Amino acid sequence: MSNRMHSANALKIGLFGANCSNGLAATTVPERWEANWDNNLSLARMADEAGLEFMLPIARWRGFGGESQFQESVLETVTWAAGLLAATTGITVFATTHVSYFHPVVAAKQIATMDHIGGGRYGLNIVCGWSQAEFDMFGIKLSLETEGRYEYGQEWFDIVRKIWTSSEPFDWSGKYFNLRGVKGHPKPTGGVLPPIMNAGASGPGQDFGARNADSCFITMVSPEKGKMEVEAIKRSAKEKYLRDVTVSTNCYVVCRNTRKEAEEYHRYYTEECGDHEAAENLMSSLGVSSKSFSAEHYKLYKTRFLGGHGGYPIIGSPDDVADELEKISHAGYASVALSFVNYLNELPLFRDEVLTRLAARGVRA
């Protein structure tokens, strides 16, 4: 079975963060996303039948509080992915894996197992970690230097990749791991490594993605500015590592029959019912504070964190949403991970109206 991440669609579309309570919207509206298993299963099957390419979870071990208890209840991504792969037929399901929390020998076995469950439809999203509070939960020292975290991640991934590709047992003597007689079977389906995604905002993070990932995941300020970032990332990977990479981003969508309806709902759930405490807790954990930005820019970023975890907002009618996604595709992004306030309630309109428009424009089959 082919992996949809290798499809010919110019812009691959997936769903982001549905394994987290509230999804990516820091809001108190009654209809906010409930990330239970039944909802995730129904959503994955709906997305699968709609022809979407992927489901991408967030690996979260503790949330950000606030009135909504934002992302406090989260389905663990490895077991979540295994369950969804067993229950779907075409969609790619990523598991987001923190390298510090999963030993590489264990991770290599987990990933190969999930890839077999899905018949080659698994995807790996590598995370090197950033949350001190989560590292404290595990009793693990978080390197204060970003370079150290990615150095650890590089050794971790080198071991995982060698397990997948080596036919004989091997020893490993490195800075972080000393292993003896390492082997692992089964290998990924058909001997083909799963698609690798990595989100790195720092210099070391983007370098790690350029060296290892098939898709580098970045936050987009706008399609216009994003075009330059995409070109820079692809150029760096080519010049430094002789590799071709694609670039992905995340957006949150408010699609209604009219632009006025969409804008009113966006204002309602972010301004009137926004969980400002939770959004500020998330922003603070990422180093985004009012001291770092002008009042105007801080307000812009806070709205985006209320609306969808800092993602680029796409708000309007089906025509408006299709226009924005077409711009994102033309900016060079190969895939986009979308979130909604309530995925199950809002995906049908997107499926029936937006995907049809994107197909008519040649952005998707």
C-alpha positions in Angstrom: 0.0 0.0 0.0 1.4 3.4 -0.9 1.9 6.2 1.6 -0.3 9.2 0.8 2.5 11.5 1.8 4.1 10.5 -1.5 0.9 11.3 -3.5 1.0 13.6 -6.6 -1.2 16.3 -4.9 0.6 19.6 -5.0 -0.7 20.5 -1.6 -1.2 17.6 0.9 -3.7 18.3 3.6 -3.9 16.8 7.1 -5.5 17.4 10.5 -3.4 18.6 13.4 -3.8 18.2 17.2 -7.0 16.2 17.3 -5.6 14.0 20.0 -5.5 17.0 22.4 -8.4 18.3 24.5 -9.6 21.6 22.9 -7.6 20.6 19.8 -5.5 23.7 19.2 -8.1 26.3 20.1 -7.6 28.0 23.6 -11.3 28.7 24.0 -14.2 28.0 26.4 -17.0 27.7 23.9 -19.2 24.7 24.7 -18.6 23.1 21.3 -14.8 23.0 21.8 -13.1 19.7 20.8 -13.4 16.7 23.1 -10.4 14.5 22.3 -11.9 11.2 23.3 -11.2 8.0 21.4 -14.6 7.8 19.7 -14.3 11.3 18.3 -10.7 10.7 17.0 -11.8 7.4 15.4 -14.8 9.0 13.7 -12.6 11.9 12.5 -9.9 9.7 11.2 -12.4 7.7 9.2 -14.0 10.8 7.8 -10.6 12.3 6.8 -9.6 9.0 5.3 -12.7 8.8 3.1 -12.3 12.5 2.1 -8.9 11.7 0.7 -6.9 13.8 3.2 -3.3 12.7 3.4 -2.5 12.6 7.1 -3.3 12.9 10.7 -0.6 14.6 12.9 -0.8 14.6 16.7 0.8 16.7 19.3 2.9 14.8 21.9 1.8 16.6 25.1 2.4 15.3 28.7 0.9 18.2 30.6 -1.4 21.0 29.5 -1.6 24.7 30.0 -4.4 25.1 32.4 -6.8 28.0 32.2 -10.6 27.8 32.5 -10.7 25.3 29.6 -7.9 23.1 31.0 -6.3 23.5 27.6 -4.6 20.3 26.4 -4.7 18.8 29.8 -6.2 15.6 28.5 -4.2 14.1 25.6 -4.2 10.7 23.9 -0.6 9.4 23.8 0.6 9.5 20.2 2.1 6.0 19.6 -0.9 4.1 20.8 -3.2 6.6 19.2 -1.5 6.1 15.9 -1.5 2.3 16.1 -5.3 2.4 16.8 -6.1 4.7 13.9 -3.9 2.8 11.5 -5.8 -0.4 12.3 -9.1 1.4 11.8 -8.4 3.2 8.5 -7.4 2.1 5.0 -5.6 5.0 3.2 -4.6 7.9 5.4 -1.1 8.3 6.8 -1.0 8.6 10.5 2.0 10.2 12.2 3.2 9.5 15.8 5.0 12.4 17.4 7.9 11.0 19.3 10.0 12.8 22.0 13.5 11.4 21.6 14.3 11.9 25.3 11.3 9.8 26.5 11.7 6.8 24.2 14.8 4.6 24.0 15.8 4.3 20.3 15.7 0.5 20.4 12.1 0.6 21.8 11.1 3.4 19.3 12.5 1.5 16.3 10.4 -1.5 17.2 7.3 0.6 17.9 7.6 2.4 14.6 8.1 -0.8 12.6 5.1 -2.4 14.3 2.9 0.6 13.5 4.1 0.6 9.9 3.1 -3.0 9.5 -0.3 -2.4 11.2 -1.0 0.4 8.6 0.6 -1.4 5.6 3.2 1.3 5.1 1.0 4.2 6.1 2.9 5.3 9.2 4.8 8.6 9.6 7.3 9.7 12.2 7.4 13.2 13.6 10.6 13.7 15.6 10.6 16.1 18.6 13.8 16.9 20.5 11.9 18.6 23.4 11.5 22.2 24.7 9.3 22.0 27.8 11.2 22.2 31.1 8.0 21.2 33.0 7.6 18.0 31.0 11.2 17.1 31.3 10.8 17.5 35.1 7.9 15.0 35.0 10.3 12.4 33.6 13.2 13.3 35.9 15.3 14.1 32.8 17.7 17.0 32.6 16.8 19.4 29.8 19.9 20.7 28.0 19.9 24.4 28.3 21.6 24.6 24.9 19.4 23.9 21.9 22.4 22.4 20.2 22.7 19.7 22.9 19.1 18.6 22.4 19.5 18.2 18.7 22.9 16.5 19.1 21.1 13.9 21.3 18.3 13.7 18.8 20.8 13.1 16.0 22.4 10.2 17.8 19.0 8.8 18.6 17.8 8.9 15.0 21.1 7.5 13.7 20.5 4.4 15.9 16.9 4.0 14.9 17.8 4.3 11.2 20.6 1.8 11.6 18.3 -0.7 13.3 15.9 -0.4 10.3 18.6 -0.8 7.7 21.1 -3.3 9.2 20.9 -7.0 8.5 23.4 -7.9 11.2 23.6 -7.0 15.0 25.8 -4.0 15.7 27.4 -2.2 18.7 27.1 1.5 19.3 29.5 3.7 21.2 28.4 7.3 21.2 28.2 10.4 23.5 24.7 9.4 24.7 24.3 5.7 24.0 26.5 2.7 24.5 24.7 -0.3 23.1 25.8 -3.9 22.4 24.4 -6.5 20.0 21.6 -4.2 18.7 19.2 -5.7 16.2 15.6 -5.2 15.3 13.0 -7.1 13.3 10.6 -6.6 11.5 11.9 -3.7 9.4 9.5 -1.1 8.1 7.1 -2.3 5.5 8.8 -3.3 2.2 12.2 -2.0 3.5 10.9 1.6 2.9 11.6 4.0 5.7 8.5 6.0 6.8 8.2 9.6 6.0 10.0 11.7 8.6 8.7 15.1 9.8 10.5 17.5 12.1 9.5 20.9 13.5 12.5 23.1 14.2 12.4 26.9 14.7 15.9 27.4 15.9 19.0 27.2 13.7 20.0 23.8 15.1 16.4 22.6 14.7 16.2 23.6 11.1 19.6 22.1 10.4 18.4 18.8 12.0 15.4 18.8 9.7 17.5 19.6 6.6 19.8 16.7 7.5 17.2 14.1 8.4 13.6 14.9 7.6 11.5 14.5 4.5 9.4 17.4 5.6 10.5 20.4 7.7 7.6 21.8 9.7 7.6 25.5 10.3 5.2 28.2 11.5 4.2 30.6 8.8 3.7 34.3 9.3 2.1 34.7 5.9 2.3 33.0 2.5 4.4 35.9 1.2 7.0 35.7 3.9 6.7 32.0 3.9 7.8 31.7 0.3 11.3 33.1 1.3 11.5 30.7 4.3 10.6 27.7 2.1 13.3 28.6 -0.4 15.9 29.1 2.3 15.2 25.7 3.9 15.2 23.8 0.7 18.4 25.6 -0.5 20.2 24.8 2.8 19.3 21.1 2.7 20.5 20.9 -0.9 23.8 22.8 -0.4 24.7 21.4 3.0 23.5 17.8 2.8 22.7 17.2 -0.9 19.1 16.4 0.1 15.7 17.4 -1.3 13.2 18.3 1.5 9.7 19.6 1.5 8.3 22.2 3.9 5.1 22.0 5.9 3.1 24.4 8.0 0.1 24.6 10.2 -3.1 26.7 9.9 -6.3 27.0 11.8 -9.5 27.2 9.7 -12.8 28.9 10.3 -14.9 28.1 7.3 -18.6 29.2 7.0 -21.0 29.7 4.2 -20.1 33.5 4.2 -17.1 35.4 5.2 -19.2 37.5 7.7 -20.3 34.3 9.5 -16.7 33.0 9.7 -15.3 36.3 11.0 -18.0 36.6 13.6 -17.4 33.1 14.9 -13.7 33.7 15.0 -14.2 36.8 17.1 -16.6 34.9 19.3 -14.4 32.0 20.2 -11.1 34.0 20.4 -12.2 37.3 21.9 -15.4 36.7 23.8 -14.7 33.2 24.9 -10.9 32.9 24.5 -9.0 31.2 27.3 -6.4 34.0 27.7 -4.7 32.4 30.7 -4.1 29.2 28.8 -2.9 31.0 25.7 -0.5 33.1 27.7 0.8 30.0 29.5 1.5 28.3 26.2 3.1 31.4 24.8 5.3 31.8 27.8 6.5 28.2 27.6 7.6 29.0 24.1 9.4 32.2 25.0 6.7 34.5 23.5 6.1 37.4 25.8 4.8 41.0 25.7 8.4 42.1 26.5 9.7 40.5 23.2 7.3 42.2 20.8 5.5 45.4 20.2 1.9 45.7 21.6 0.5 45.3 18.1 2.5 42.2 17.3 1.9 40.6 20.7 -1.8 41.1 20.2 -1.5 39.5 16.7 0.4 36.5 18.0 -1.9 36.1 21.0 -5.0 35.9 18.7 -3.2 33.2 16.8 -2.5 31.2 19.9 -6.1 31.6 21.0 -7.3 30.6 17.6 -5.0 27.7 16.8 -1.7 27.3 18.7 0.0 30.1 16.8 -0.8 28.8 13.4 -1.7 31.0 10.4 -5.4 31.9 10.4 -7.6 31.0 7.4 -11.0 32.6 8.0 -13.9 33.0 5.5 -16.2 31.4 3.0 -15.2 28.2 1.0 -13.9 30.5 -1.7 -11.8 32.5 0.8 -10.3 29.3 2.4 -9.5 27.8 -1.0 -7.8 31.1 -2.0 -5.6 31.0 1.0 -4.6 27.4 0.6 -3.8 28.0 -3.0 -1.5 30.9 -2.0 0.2 28.6 0.5 0.7 26.0 -2.2 2.1 28.6 -4.6 4.5 29.8 -1.8 6.1 26.3 -2.0 4.6 24.5 1.0 4.1 20.9 0.1 1.7 20.1 3.0 -0.5 21.9 5.5 -1.8 20.6 8.9 -5.2 22.1 9.7 -7.1 22.5 13.0 -10.7 23.5 13.7 -12.6 24.4 16.9 -14.6 21.2 16.4 -13.1 18.9 13.8 -16.1 16.6 13.3 -18.6 19.4 13.0 -16.5 21.6 10.6 -14.7 19.1 8.4 -17.8 18.2 6.3 -18.1 21.8 4.9 -14.4 21.9 4.2 -14.6 18.5 2.5 -17.6 19.2 0.4 -16.8 22.8 -0.6 -13.1 23.6 -0.2 -11.6 20.4 -1.5 -13.8 20.6 -4.6 -12.5 24.1 -5.3 -8.9 23.1 -4.8 -9.4 20.3 -7.3 -10.9 22.6 -9.8 -7.8 24.9 -9.5 -5.4 22.0 -10.0 -4.0 22.2 -6.4 -5.3 18.7 -5.7 -6.6 15.8 -7.7 
